[in-house]
Amino acid sequence: MKVTQAQVLAWRLRQQSLAPRTTASAEELVARLAGVQAQVPSAAELALSIRQKKPRPDAVQQALAARSLIRTWAMRGTLHLLPAGEMPEYLALLGAARTWEKPSWQRGFGVGPRQMAALGEAVDEILDGQVLTRQELTDAVVARSGLDGLGEQLSSGWSAVLKPLAWTGRLCQGPPRGQNVTFTSPRSWVPGWRGVPDPEEAAPAVISAYLGAHGPATPAAFDAWLLRGATRKAVLSGWFEALGDRLTEVEVEGAGGAFVLSEDAGALARTEPSREVRLLAGFDQYVLGPGTADTRLIAAGRRKAVSRTGGWISPVVVHDGRVAGVWEFTEESVAVTLFAEHGEVPRAGLEAEAAHLALCTGRERSLVVRNG
């Protein structure tokens, strides 16, 4: 099966409810996008409301309160919103790499495998039926024999030792308490919690979700999105091979080795290139799915404008499916900087997007456009 890159990008826009927009709920969108990065909660909220015809600014908070969405460390070790019912499958694949057992991880964070095992058991007991702040959790852990030296690691804003606990189903975030985040056990917090399944059992669901939003994609692209390439290659190949004829291989302008769900192949082949303009939130899945190194989406010379220092992913302008610029809110405006080499971006499309952002945020701002 052969398609053009323009078809691929237009198909992803549709699959991710960007063109056209949708009436789907926040929970449905998070599932459709294979999770939504939520390091910055406001960016996650905007990423979802941008996709809705009639945005509901409180939708994420209501879903978190109802426990239909869960906030926890997931893909690439970053905080994500995940559907409560599908979270175990994502955790299974993240934990399969056992990154915390690698010598480099142990040297970097000063915690050996025995301590991590003991920490996991302690957190299991401490958080069962409890919702604790980071400090409360730290105090309870260091009071345990043999774990008293972990106070610094547990208090660290990088949260390195907490991520494996999330991936093994021992910990997730609870409701905030004032300015403090809280942690609790999925066992007592997530409705119908069924534990973390075997990776081989979980892989078809996660790969299908990813390809449904971000395909066609190679196994390597999937693994880069999942955990920055940490999965053993034989394991990764086995996951894809197990899907058999549920996948169709796609050649995109001469490059093979990418896959799409077979059920989506016909729709992809019929897709026409997009001329839509969209203003996307920071850390948007449209960018994070294929990754900022994908030059078919972001010109190589513009990667630093999108992927900035400190892991910050800029809000982007999308036109013809490609990243055509970046934008930001100022006090009074939606300030757009277009990449001159992309070519003309219709002013009417930008104006319409600024108006939609006003619906999302409840505040109108003027549009300011410049070339950069």
N, C-alpha and C positions, 0 to 999 in steps of 0.2 A: 504494500500500500504506500503510495507516494502523495505527499501533501506539501504545500508551501509553508514557509514560516508565517506569512501573513494569515493563512488559514488557522494555524496553531494558536496564534495570539488572539484572533477573533473568537475562536472556540473557547479559550480560557476565559475571556471576558464574559461570555455567556454563562459558562459553567459556574463562575464565581459571582453571578448575579450583579455584574457591573453594567452589562449592556445586553438585554434590558435590566432595569432594577426590578425588585421583587416585593411581594407582600409577606414574605416568609418571616418567621419569628427569629429572635436572636439565637435561640437554641438550634433552629433549623439551619441558620447560616453558619454557625460554628461547626456543625457537623459537615455541611457542604464544603467548607473551606479546609477541612482536616485540621481543625484547631485554629485559634487566633492568638498571636503573641500578645501578652498582657503585662510585659515589664512596666510599661507606662499605661495605667488603666484608662486614661482619657483617650489614648490612641486606639486602644481596642474598642472602646465605645464608639469612636468616630468611624473606625473601619467598618463596623457593622451598620451604623445608621446611614453611611454613605450609600450602601447597597439597597436601602429600603425606600420605596416610593413615599411612604409616610413614616418618617423616622420617629422613634420613641426614645427620647434621651435617657429614660430610666430603665430601659429594657434589660440591660446587663445586670444592674443592681437587683432588679426583681428576680431574674433568673438565678443569680447567686443566692439570694435569700430563699428561693424555692428549692435550691440544691439541684436544679436541672442542669446548671453549668457549674463546673468546679474550676477553681484557679489553683494551679500547681506547677511545679517544675516539670517541663516536658522536653520538647524538641530542642536540641542543641544546648541543653542545660538552661534554657530561659523559661520564665513564667509564661504559661499559656492558659487560655480558657479552653476547656474540653467538655464535651457532652458527658454528663454523669454516667449514662449507660454504656458509653464507648470508651471511657477512660482506661479501663483495665488493659485493653488491647494495646493502646499506645504505650503504656507503662511497660508492658511485657517486652516490646521490641527495644525500648530504651535500656531496660535492665539487662537485656541479653548480652550486651557488649561487655558488661562487668568492668567498666572503666576504672572503678575504684580499687580493683585488684591489681592494676598495673603498677610496676615499680615507680614509673614516672609520677603517677598520681600520688602514691604514698610518700615519695620524697617531697613533692610539692606542698603537700598539706599536713605532713607529719602524723598521719593516722594509718596504722597497719591493719591488716585484714582481721586480726582477732579483735582489735578495738572496735572496728566497724561492725563486726558481728554482735559484739556486746552492746554497742550503742543501739543497733536496730532492735534488739530484744528489749532494752530499757525503754526506748521510745514507744514501742508497741504497748507496753504496760502503762506507761505514764499518760499517754494520750487517749487510751481507750475510754470513751465517754466524756472526755475532757476537751476544753478549748482554752489554750494557753498562749500567752504572748511569748515572744522569743526569749525574754529574760526569765519568765516563769519556767519555760521549758529547760533553759540552760541551768537554772538553779536546781531543778529536779534531777537533771542528768548528773551534774557534778557531785551531787550528794550521794550518788551510787559508788560503791567500792570499785576501784579500778578505772573509773571514768572522770575522776576529779581533775585530770589534766586537760580536759577538752573544752574548758570554758572559752578560751580565745577563739578556737575554731567554730564553736557553736554561735558565738556572738558576732562573728565576721559578717559584714554586709554582703560578701561574695557568696556565702551560704554553701560552700563547696561540699561540706560533709552532710548537709541536709538533702542535697539532690539525690544521692543514692537511696536515701530513705523514702523519698517520693517515688522513685522508679520501682522500688520493691513493694509499694503499696502500704507503707507504714505511716505516711504523713501526707497531708495536703493543707491548703490554707482554709481557715475558717473566716467568719465575719470580722471586719476590723473592730478594734476596741479603741475608740478615739483615733489618735494618730498611729497606733501600734497595729501591726499585722498580728494575726493569731494563727496557730496551727492546731490541727486536730487529726484524728485517725479516720481514714476512709471507711474503716470497718463500722464505725458508729455514726459517720456523717453522711456518707453517700447512700441514697436510697437503693435498696436491692443489691448492695455491694456483694460481689461474688468472688472476690479475690483476683489476683493477677494470674492469667492463664499461661500455659506454655507458649513460648515465642512462635513455634511452628503452627500452633492453633490460632494465634493472634495475627500472624503476618498477612493472610489474605484480606482481612478487613481493613488493615491500615494501608496496605499497598493499594487496594481498590479505592479507598477514600482519597489518597494522594493523587493517583492517576485520574480520578474523576474530576479533580479540580485543576491539577497542574500538568497533566499529560499532554502530549506524549512525552515520556521521560525515560532516561536510562536508569538501570539499577544504581549506578554511581551517583546520579543526581538525587535519587530518592535517599540514598544513604547520607549524602551531604546535607540534605534537609533534615534528616532524622537526627544525626549525631556527628555531623562534620566528618563522615567517613570512618567512624570507629568500628563498624561492624566487620567481622571477618568475611573476606570475599567469598569463601566457600559457603558460609551460612547465608549471605545475601543472595548468591546465585540460587541456592536451594529454595529460598522463599519465593523467588520469581518463577522458577521452574515448576514449583508445586501448583501454580495457578493454571498451567497448561493452556488449553484453548480458550480460557477466559481472557487471555491477553492476545492482542494482535500487534505484530511488529510493524513499525512505521518508519519510512524513510522521509526525512525532512530536508528537501533541497540537497540531496546527495549524501546526507549523513544518516546512517542506519543505527540500529541498536537501541532505538527508543520504543516504548510500548504504550499502548492505550488499551483501555478496557474494550473487549470485542463488542460489547453492547453499545459502545459509543462510536465505533469506527465509522459507521455509515453517516452519522450526523457530522462528524469531523470532516469527512470527505466532501460533504455538501456545503460546508460553511464558506461564506463569502467574506473577503477581507473587511475589516471594520474601519469606519471613518470617525468613530465616536471620540469625544474628548471627555476625560475624567480627571478629577482631582482626588487623589487617594491619600489616606491618612499615613502618618509615619508608621513604619514597621508593618506595612500592609502585606497580606499573604500573596498578593499578585506578584510582588517583588521577591518575598522570602521563599516562595515555593521553588522557583528555579534557581534562586540565589543571585546576588549582585554581580557575580563574576560571569554571568551569562551575557555575552556580548550581542546576542540576538535580541535581547530585551533592553540592555543598557549599553551604550557605546563605551568601549574600553576607556577612552579618555575622560568619561564622565562618571566613572565609578566612585571616585572620591567625593563627588558632589552628592551622591546618594548614600554611600556607606561611609559615614564620617567617623572621626575619632571617638573612642569610648563606646563603640558598638552602636552608635546612633544611626538609624535609617530614616532619611528625610522623607517628608511628604512629597509625592511626585505628581507631575503632570503626565498623563498617558494620552497619546494620540496615535491612531492607526495601530494600537496595541503596543507600541513602544514607549519607553520613557522619553518624553520630549522636554522635560524641565523639572524644576523643583518649585515648591511654594511654601509659604508660612503665613500664619496669622500675625498681624501687628495689632496695635490697639485699635486702629481704625480701618484696616484694609486686609484683603487677601492679596498678598504680595507674591506675584508669579515671576520666576526667572526662567525664560525659555532658552533651550540650547539652540544656538543659531544654526548649527549644521543640520538640525532635524528638518528644517523647512517651516513653512507657515503653519501655524495652529489657528484654526478659526476663532476669531474674537467672540462670535456668538456662542460658541461652545464653552468658552471660558466664563462668559457672563452667566450662562445657564448653570454652570457648576458652582460659581460663587453664590448664586441664589439657592442652590440645593444645600450648600454648606450652612446658609442662614437657617434653613429648616432644621438641620441637624443640631445646631448649637443654640438656636433661639436668639441669634444676634446677627443683624445685617451689617455687612462691611462692604466698602467699595472695592472694586477690582483695580489693582495696579499691576501692569505688565511691563517687563523689560527683558532685553536680550542679554545673555551672559555667556 
